[in-house]
């Protein structure tokens, strides 16, 4: 059986939560239900969010993937350390 829960919250928090839930592909009600179930089961609640990469790091990753795809900025494989050191010094 389902019921309606009315909760008062800050409008900005609600908008941000809806936006994040939409980004994750889930309705906000799923998030609220998950938190309520966790609270009832454990008697506690937690908040966790995976951090987002900075724009600079994203650009570096895109460049690295591009370099690998083109075979540039990637060292060759070596059978011994002398050849690797020689390549590094060249």
N, C-alpha and C positions, 0 to 999 in steps of 0.2 A: 504494500500500500504506500502511496506517495502522499506527501503533504507539502504545503507551501510554507517557506520560512522567510519572514520579512526581517531584514537586518539593516540597521542604520549604519552607514559608513561614510567616510569622506568621499565626495564625488570624484576628486582627482585620483584617489586610491582605486576606486571602482573602475574608472576609465583605464588606468594603467594595468590593473589586473585583467580586465577584459581584453585589452590589447595584447598582453603577454599570453593569455590563454589562447587567443585567436592565432597568434604566432606559432604556438605549440600545436595547434590544430584540435583543441578541445574546448568545449563550452565551459564558461566560468562555473556553472553549477556542478560540473564534474570535479573541479578543484575544491569547491566548498565542501562537497560530499566526502571527498578523500580526506580533507582536514578533519571533518567531524568524525569520521570513522576512526582515524588515527587517535584523535583525542579520547574517544570513548574506549578504545582498546587499550591504550597505554597510559591514559591519564595525563599525557603531555602532548605538546605539539612542537614542531620545528619548522623552520623556514630555510630553504636552500635553493640556490640558483646557480647554474653554471655560468661563470663569467664569460663575457664576450671579448673577443680579440680586439685590440686597438686597430685603428685604420692603418697605422704604420706596419704592424705585424701582419695584417691581412695582405698588404702590398708586397711585403717580403715573401710571404708564402706563395702568392701568385707568381712572383718572379722566379722563385726556386722551382716551382712546378714547371714553368715554362723553360727554364734552363735545363732541367732534367729531360724534358721531352725533346729538346733540340740537341742534347748531348753536350752542352756547353757548361762551363763552370762546375764540371764534375770530373774528379780525378779518375784516371784509368785504374785497373787492378794491377797489382804487382806480385811477383813471385818471391821477391826478397826485399829486405829493408833498404839495401844499398840503392836499388833502382828507384824505390819510393823517395828516398832522400835526394837523389840526383834529379828526379822530376820536380820536387819541391824547390830545389835551388835553381832550376832552369827558368 
